Amino acid sequence: MKARILCVAGARPNFMKLAPLVAALERDPDFSPFIVHTGQHYDDQMSGQFFRDLAMPAPKFNLQVGLGSHAQQTAEIMKRFEPVVIEERPDAVLVVGDVNSTMACALVAKKLQIPVIHVESGLRSFDRAMPEEINRVVTDAVSDLLLVTEDSGRRNLLAEGIPPDRIHLVGNLMIDSLRINVQKAGQSDILARLGAGAKSYGLITLHRPSNVDDPAQLAEVIETLSTIASEVPLYFPVHPRTRARLKDHTIDVPARIQLIDPLGYLDFLRLMSDSSVVLTDSGGIQEETTALGIPCLTLRDNTERPVTIEEGTNMLAGTSKNSILAAWAEMKRTPKAGRIPQYWDGNAAARSLEVLRAYFSRSSR
């Protein structure tokens, strides 16, 4: 009998990680996957376009949770997810990453005695002020099967007392999606629409509460990016959260930083692939730029993805004007060559599938 895997999709970073694994599960006669979309990211630009670009099957359920504080959103996800799990009784619930949907759905499944599979386990910033760090730690603590993207994740989980037989280094599913779609993304006309030339511009993404919620911090980051933009034009696809904060705090963004609406996966991948530098506070973009060999300045004081610094093209730039400009100067002076980390080869879905097959084979015995 096929193992029914309920795959949770909540926010934009989840979709790129789920797409190759769901496709692999669908092709395997021993599995029957289906998607539950919590609606944490819910509009077409942040959700629908990604499903189309990644050729993902439509969700069987959409919980339409929407916005709210961390507590409100987590509680609402749990409240709406529990009846779905009770009705469907899947053989496992698979969650990815570190968003509120990940933790909320893992807790519901575990309390209903459904095995939990966590994709992208073990990443740690060691900064408990980050909501995502709490989500990571809690989800890993209740998971039965932990699929790891880099060796730091394996080491972190062992240090936290997770039994070794639950931990599997499979590689990075987000890089599977990138490798599958990079050629297709090359057909995007986003550069022509923006009037941009390849390698003639930089790219900004900014959304973390630590950078955008405090008016003084956000103003300092924008001022710093404006200084960099005097040397290289910057395009800034603005996350809805960030756009709201810019408006609320009446922070002016100079014209040399071109604000654009959020992009679909293929348009963003093309824009990122042809950029000369990416300035970001995103976790996944640290990974994608390493895979693409694009210099990346991470506007944070820490990262849960140390392999992107140790082996990749990423540099921690901090969050102050002085630290960011110092990192910018260092990057220009001595650009990082970088290399592709272990198992970031486009085959993470195949390795994950083998782990799942072995797990369910043992369970059936």
N, C-alpha and C positions, 0 to 999 in steps of 0.2 A: 504494500500500500504506500502511496506517495506521502512524503512528509510535507505537511502544510506549514509554510513559513510566512508569518505575518511580518511584513517589512514596513517599518515606520519611516515616513518622510515628514519632516516638519518645516525646515527652513532651507534656503537656497544651497548652502554648502552640502546638505545631505544628498541632494539630487544627483550630483556628479559622482558621489561615492556609491550610491545605490544602483545607478543605471547599469554598469557592467556586471554587477553581481546578480541582479534580478534577471538580466538577459541570460547569464550562465545557468541560473537555476531553472529558467523556463525551458532551456534546451535539454535539460537532464530529465530523463524519464522517472527518476526517483523523487523528484521534488515538485511541489505545486506552490509557487510563491504568489502572494497578492499584497498590494500596497494599501496602507491606511495613511492618508494625508491629514495631519492634525490641523493644517491651516494656520500654523504659526507665521509663515510667510504665505500670503493669500492672494495678492493681486497678480495680474497677468505678467507684469514685468519681472516680478520677484519669484513667480511660481509657474504659471501656465506656459510661458515661453520656454522655460527650461525643460519642462516635460516634452515639448515639441522638439526642441533642438536635440535632446538626448534620446529621442524615440522611445521614451518610457511608456509602459502601459498605463492607462488611466487608473486612478485609485479606485479600489472597490468601495471605500468609504472616504468621505471628506468631512472631518469634524468641525471645520469652519470656526476655529477658536478665535483667531484674530488677535488684536492687541490687548495689552494689560500690563500691570507690573509683573515682576518675576513671580511673586506669590500667586497673583490672580491667574496668570497664564498657566502656570504649572498646575494649579488646582483645577482649572477648567479643563485642561487636557486630561487629567486623571479621571475627572467626573464623566467626560464624554467617551473616553477610551475604554473604561471598564465594561460597559454593556456590549461593546463590539467584541472584546475578548471572550466574554461569557457566551455570547451568541455563536462565535466562530470556533472556539476551542482549538486554536492552532497547536501544532506540535512544538512550535517555538516562536518567540517574538524576537525579531532582529532589529536592533537600533544602531544608529551610526552617529559618530561625532560627539558633540558636547553641548548641544542646544537644550533648551528647556524640555522640548518634546522627548529627547533622548532619555533624560532622567525620569520624567514623569511616566512614560510608557514602560520603562524598565521596572519601576516600583510596582505599577499595577500588575504587570505580568508575574512578577516574583510572588506577590501576595496571593495570586490566584494559582500558584504552583505550576506556572508555565516556564519552561527553560528560557533564559535570556542569552542572546548572542550579541556581543558588543563589537562592532567594527570600529577600528581606530582606538583601541584600548591603550591605556598606560601612559598617554602623553601627560606631562606635568610641567606647569610653569612654576610651581611651588609658591604661587601668589594666591592666597585664599581670598583676597579682595576681588578677584575675578569671578563673576558668576559662573563662567564656563568651567573653572577649576573645580568648583563644588559639584557641578554636574558630572564631571569626569570621575571624580573620586567616588561619589555615591553610586554611579552606574557600574563602575568596575567592581565595587564591593558586592553587588548583588548578581553579577553576571556569572553564567555557567561556562561560557565559552568566550575567550577574549582574543580577538584577531588584531595583531599589532602591525603598525606600519614601519617602525624603525626600532633599532635595538635598544634605544633608551627606554622605550615603552616596556619592553620585556624586563629590563633591569628594575624599573620602577615598580612593576607589579610584583616581582619576586621580593623586593624590599618591603612591600606592604603585606606580605604573607600569602599571596595568591598561589595556590598549588601549581607547580610547573606544568602538569599535564593539561591544565586549562588554557595555557598561554601558547599562542602560535604566531610566529613572525611570518606574515604572508605578503607583505609589501603594501603598496599604496594604491587603493582603488581609484582615487582621484586622478592619478597619473594614467591608469588604464583609460579613463574617459578622455583625458587629454590626448593620448596617443591615437585613440580611435577617431577623434574628431578634428585633429589639427589640420589635416589636409582639407577637409570639408570647410573648416573655418577660414582657410585661405581664400575661399570663394566669396566671403563676405565683402560687401562694398562699404564697410564702415569708414575706412580711411578716405575714400572718395567723398563720402557724405560729410566728413569733417574737414576735408581739404588738408589732410595730414600726409606727410611723406614718411616712408619707412625709416625708422631709427632717428627721426628728427624731433622727437617729442618724448616726454615722460608721462606716466600714468599715476593717478592718485586713487586710493580707496581709503575711506575713513568712516568707521561706524562704532567703535567701541565706546561704552559709556565713559571710560576714564579719559578719553580724548574729546568727546563731543558734548557731554552733559554739563561740564563746568564752563561757564562763559569765558573766564580768563584763560583757561587751558585751550579751549577751542580757538580763541582769538590769537593766542601765541602760535599755535600750530599753523593757522592760516597765514599769519604774518611771515612765518619762516618759509612756508611753501611759496609764498609770493616772492621772497628773495631768490629762491632756487629758480622760480619761473622767469626771472629776469635773464637767466642763462639758457634755459631750455623751456619751450612751451609745455604746459602741463594740461592734460585732459583729466577731468574729475567727474566720473559717473557717480552721481550723488545718491547715496542710500536715503530712503525716505526719512529715517530717523535723523540723519545728519542734516538734511534739508530743513526739517522742522526746527532743529536747534539753531541753525544759522539765522532762520527767520525770527525765532523767539528772542534770540540774543542780539538781533540787529547787527550782525557781523557782516561787513561788506567784503566781498571776494573780488579782487582786482581782475580786470579783463584778461590779463595774460594767463590766468587760470580759467580755462573754459569749462563751465559747468554744463554737464549733459545728463539726460535722464538715465536711470539704470538700464543696463544692456542685457540682452539675452546671452546665453552661454557662448554661442558661436561668434557673435559680434565682439564680445569681450575677449574671447580667446585670440581673435585676430588682432585686436587693438593691443593686447598685452604682448603677443608674439613679436610685433613690429616696433615695440617701444624700445627706447634706449635705457630706461630705468623705471622701476616701479617703487612708489613710496606708499606704504600700506600699514594698517594695523590688523590685517586679516591673517588668520592662521593658514588657511588653504592656499592663499596666494604666495606665501613664503615657499610652499612646496612646488607650486606650478612654475614659479620663476626659476627655481633650482633645476627643474626638469627641462626648462626651455633655455637655460643658460643666460637669463636676463638678470642684470644687477638689481638687487632689491634692498631698499632701506626700510627696515621695520620700525615704525614709530611707536615703540614700546620699550619698557625697561627690562623685559624678559620675554622668553619664548618657550612654549611647550614642544617646539620642534627643533631641538638643538642640532640635528643632523643637517639642517639647511644652512647652519653657520659653520659647523665643523667640516662639512664636505661640499656644501652648495655655494650659491652666489649671494646668500643673505648676510646682511650686517645689522646688528642691533644699533639703532640710532638714538634711543632714548626719546623723551617727549618734550625737552626744553629746546628753546631756540639755539642755544650754544651747542648742545650735544648733537642736534640734528645737522646743523651746519658743519660741525667738525666731522661727522660721519660722511657728509656729502663731499667735503674736501678730501677726505681719505679715500673715498671710493674713486674719485677722479684721479687721484695721485697713483693709487695702486689697485686697479680693478681686480676683483676676485675672479679667478678662472672657474673654479668649481668643478665638481664631477657628479654623476648620477649616483645616488645612494643604492645600496643593496636592495634588490627586488623591486625597484621602481622601473620595471621593464615592460609594463603593459600586461603582465600575466598574474597580477594579484587576484583577479576574480577566479582564475583557474585553480590557484593554490587554496583560496578560500573554499571553493567547492569541494576540494579533496578533504579538507578539514571537516566540513559539514558532513560529508558522506561517511567519514570514519566515525564521527560523533554519533550519528543516527544508527549506524551499524552496531555500535557498542550498546546504545540505548535499547535497540530491539532485542538484543541478546539478554 
